[in-house]
């Protein structure tokens, strides 16, 4: 899984040499040119309208100027999701007093992960709901979002039996909705690297 993730990320990454300090994080994604200004235009994560664990509508604008850690999961996942959530709890704890950092988990199980189910999941893991948002929507909306974040999440089943699949990637997004890093959510070492990179982004803003 880690090899597949690294190959996918390498195909997606363009490292922009405009960084002035060696400890700055790269900006990942396709680079385009603004037709009006002629300036470089960096890839941005998608716009969306979904429901959170309190059944409130949430959009990308609710995370304006926030550093986000994004993952895709589902509450009944018996394999990798519990470990990913426990690793995200480390991120939650590291930045519990930093308002500029948010965790965003998109559920890919639109049939079962109602807002109530997401709320129960957050209670089971003693989630800080002011820091961590769980989102759900219809099938097409969430699977399309995963493509925009360049991670794997899809239904490999058929009409009679669903088989929802996702990888264990964490995505780091800055306050301008630019992707700044990918991490193996199953690795404690990579989770610690994520925490370090978040601190780097905070320093960039300051």
C-alpha positions in Angstrom: 0.0 0.0 0.0 2.8 2.4 0.9 4.6 1.7 -2.4 1.3 2.4 -4.3 0.8 5.6 -2.4 4.3 6.8 -3.1 4.0 6.1 -6.8 0.7 8.0 -7.0 2.1 10.9 -5.2 5.2 11.1 -7.3 3.1 11.2 -10.4 1.1 14.0 -9.0 3.8 16.2 -7.4 5.4 19.3 -9.0 7.8 20.9 -6.6 7.9 24.6 -7.0 11.3 26.1 -6.7 10.0 29.5 -5.6 10.5 28.6 -2.0 13.1 30.9 -0.4 13.9 28.8 2.6 15.1 25.2 2.6 12.8 24.2 5.4 9.7 25.3 3.5 7.3 22.6 2.4 6.7 22.1 -1.3 3.4 23.1 -2.9 2.0 20.0 -4.7 -0.1 19.8 -7.8 -0.5 21.0 -11.3 0.7 24.6 -11.9 -1.4 26.7 -14.3 -1.4 30.3 -15.4 -4.1 32.8 -14.5 -5.4 34.0 -17.9 -6.2 37.5 -16.5 -3.0 38.2 -14.5 -0.5 35.9 -16.1 0.6 34.8 -12.7 1.2 31.2 -11.5 -2.0 29.6 -10.2 -1.5 26.7 -7.8 -3.7 23.6 -7.6 -6.4 24.0 -4.9 -8.4 21.4 -3.0 -12.1 21.2 -4.1 -15.1 23.2 -3.0 -17.8 21.2 -1.3 -21.1 21.3 0.5 -21.7 18.4 3.0 -23.2 17.6 6.4 -21.2 17.3 9.6 -21.7 15.1 12.7 -24.2 17.7 14.0 -26.2 17.6 10.7 -25.1 21.1 9.9 -24.1 22.1 6.4 -20.4 22.6 6.0 -18.5 24.1 3.0 -14.9 24.6 2.1 -15.3 28.2 3.2 -15.7 27.1 6.8 -12.0 26.2 6.7 -10.8 29.4 5.2 -7.3 30.3 6.3 -7.0 27.0 8.3 -4.4 24.3 8.0 -6.2 21.1 7.4 -5.3 17.4 7.9 -7.7 15.4 5.6 -8.5 11.7 5.5 -11.1 9.4 4.0 -12.6 6.7 6.2 -15.9 5.0 7.3 -17.1 4.3 10.8 -17.7 0.6 10.4 -14.2 0.0 8.9 -12.7 -2.9 10.8 -9.2 -2.7 9.5 -7.2 0.5 8.9 -9.6 3.2 10.1 -9.3 2.6 13.9 -5.5 2.9 13.6 -5.8 6.0 11.4 -8.1 7.6 13.9 -5.8 6.9 16.8 -2.9 8.5 14.9 -5.1 11.6 14.1 -5.8 11.8 17.8 -2.1 12.5 18.2 -2.5 15.4 15.8 -5.5 16.6 17.7 -3.7 16.6 20.9 -0.6 18.3 19.5 -2.7 21.2 18.2 -5.6 21.2 20.7 -4.9 24.9 21.5 -4.1 26.0 17.9 -7.3 27.3 16.3 -5.6 27.6 12.9 -5.4 23.7 12.6 -8.4 21.6 11.7 -8.8 17.8 11.1 -11.4 16.9 8.4 -12.5 13.3 7.9 -14.7 12.4 4.9 -16.8 9.3 5.2 -17.1 7.2 2.1 -20.0 5.1 3.4 -22.9 7.4 2.5 -25.5 4.7 3.2 -24.6 4.1 6.8 -22.6 7.1 8.0 -25.4 9.5 8.8 -24.6 12.6 10.8 -25.8 10.7 13.9 -23.5 7.8 13.2 -20.6 10.2 12.8 -21.5 11.9 16.1 -21.5 8.5 17.8 -18.1 7.7 16.3 -16.7 11.0 17.5 -18.0 10.3 21.0 -16.5 6.8 21.0 -13.1 8.3 20.3 -13.6 11.3 22.6 -13.1 13.7 19.7 -12.8 17.4 20.2 -15.6 18.5 17.8 -14.3 22.0 17.7 -11.0 20.7 16.2 -12.2 17.7 14.2 -15.0 17.7 11.6 -16.6 14.5 10.2 -18.4 15.0 6.9 -20.8 12.9 4.9 -22.7 13.3 1.6 -24.0 11.3 -1.3 -21.9 8.6 -3.0 -20.8 10.6 -6.0 -19.9 13.8 -4.0 -17.5 12.1 -1.6 -15.8 9.8 -4.2 -15.3 12.7 -6.5 -13.7 14.7 -3.6 -11.2 11.9 -3.1 -10.1 12.2 -6.7 -9.6 15.9 -6.2 -7.4 15.2 -3.1 -5.5 12.6 -5.3 -6.2 9.7 -2.9 -7.9 6.3 -3.5 -11.5 5.9 -2.3 -14.1 4.0 -4.3 -16.8 1.4 -4.3 -15.5 -1.8 -6.0 -18.8 -3.7 -5.5 -21.9 -4.1 -7.6 -25.7 -3.6 -7.2 -26.0 -6.6 -4.9 -23.0 -6.1 -2.7 -20.9 -3.0 -1.9 -17.2 -3.1 -1.4 -15.9 0.3 -0.4 -12.2 0.8 -0.5 -9.8 3.5 0.5 -6.1 4.0 1.3 -4.6 5.2 4.5 -3.4 8.6 3.3 -3.4 11.8 5.4 -3.3 15.0 3.3 -1.9 18.2 4.6 -3.6 21.3 3.2 -2.6 24.9 3.9 -4.7 28.0 4.5 -4.9 28.7 0.8 -6.3 25.2 0.0 -3.0 24.0 -1.5 -1.7 20.5 -0.9 1.6 20.5 1.0 2.1 16.9 1.8 1.0 13.3 1.9 1.6 10.9 4.8 1.0 7.2 5.6 -1.7 7.3 8.2 -0.9 3.8 9.3 2.7 4.9 10.3 3.4 6.5 13.6 6.7 7.8 12.2 4.9 9.5 9.3 2.3 10.9 11.7 5.1 12.5 13.7 6.5 13.9 10.4 3.0 15.3 9.7 3.0 17.1 13.1 6.4 18.6 12.3 5.2 19.8 8.9 2.2 21.4 10.4 4.5 23.3 12.7 6.5 24.4 9.6 3.3 25.7 8.0 2.4 27.6 11.2 5.8 29.2 11.1 5.3 30.2 7.4 2.1 32.0 8.3 3.8 33.8 11.2 
